[in-house]
Amino acid sequence: MSFKAKLLIVDDEISIRESLFQYFTKEGYEVDLAPDGKTAKELFSKYEYDVAFLDLKLPDVNGLDLLK
C-alpha cells in the first residue's frame, strides 16, 4: 500500500487552482482548494495537510504569513 499525501492548494487564480487540482487528483492525491487566506485558515484549523501550495500574493494575506 502506498502513501498519498493530502494537499492544500491556495491561489486566487482559478485556472491555477483547477490545473493543479486536476493534475494531483488524477495522480491519486486528496486535494482541497482555497481561493484566499481566510478559507485556507479555516481549512488548516479543520484538517492536517502533508503539503500546501501557497500563492505568495493573495488578496487578503501574504502566503508566507499563512505558514505561521
C-alpha positions as CSV (number, residue, x, y, z in Angstrom):
1,M,0.0,0.0,0.0
2,S,1.5,3.4,-1.0
3,F,1.0,6.6,0.9
4,K,-0.6,9.5,-0.9
5,A,-0.3,12.9,0.6
6,K,-3.2,15.2,1.5
7,L,-2.6,18.6,-0.3
8,L,-3.9,22.1,0.1
9,I,-3.7,24.5,-2.9
10,V,-4.2,28.2,-2.1
11,D,-4.3,30.5,-5.0
12,D,-6.6,33.4,-6.0
13,E,-6.4,32.5,-9.7
14,I,-9.0,29.8,-10.5
15,S,-7.0,28.5,-13.5
16,I,-4.0,27.7,-11.4
17,R,-6.1,26.1,-8.7
18,E,-8.0,24.0,-11.1
19,S,-4.9,22.9,-13.1
20,L,-3.1,21.8,-10.0
21,F,-6.3,20.1,-8.7
22,Q,-6.8,18.2,-11.9
23,Y,-3.2,17.0,-12.0
24,F,-2.9,15.9,-8.4
25,T,-6.3,14.2,-8.2
26,K,-5.5,12.3,-11.4
27,E,-2.3,11.1,-9.6
28,G,-4.5,9.9,-6.7
29,Y,-3.9,12.6,-4.1
30,E,-6.6,14.1,-1.9
31,V,-6.7,17.8,-2.7
32,D,-8.5,20.7,-1.0
33,L,-8.7,24.2,-2.6
34,A,-8.8,27.7,-1.2
35,P,-9.1,30.9,-3.1
36,D,-7.8,33.2,-0.3
37,G,-6.1,33.2,3.1
38,K,-9.4,33.2,5.1
39,T,-10.5,30.0,3.5
40,A,-7.1,28.5,3.9
41,K,-7.0,29.3,7.6
42,E,-10.4,27.7,8.1
43,L,-9.2,24.5,6.3
44,F,-5.9,24.5,8.3
45,S,-7.9,24.6,11.5
46,K,-10.1,21.6,10.4
47,Y,-7.6,19.3,8.6
48,E,-4.0,18.3,8.6
49,Y,-2.1,18.6,5.3
50,D,1.1,17.0,4.2
51,V,1.8,19.6,1.6
52,A,0.5,23.1,1.0
53,F,1.0,25.1,-2.3
54,L,0.7,28.8,-1.3
55,D,0.4,31.7,-3.6
56,L,2.6,34.5,-2.1
57,K,0.3,37.3,-3.2
58,L,-3.3,36.6,-2.1
59,P,-6.0,39.3,-2.0
60,D,-6.2,39.2,1.8
61,V,-2.9,37.9,3.2
62,N,0.7,37.2,2.2
63,G,1.1,33.5,1.6
64,L,4.2,33.3,3.8
65,D,2.0,34.6,6.7
66,L,-0.2,31.5,6.4
67,L,2.8,29.3,7.3
68,K,2.9,30.8,10.8
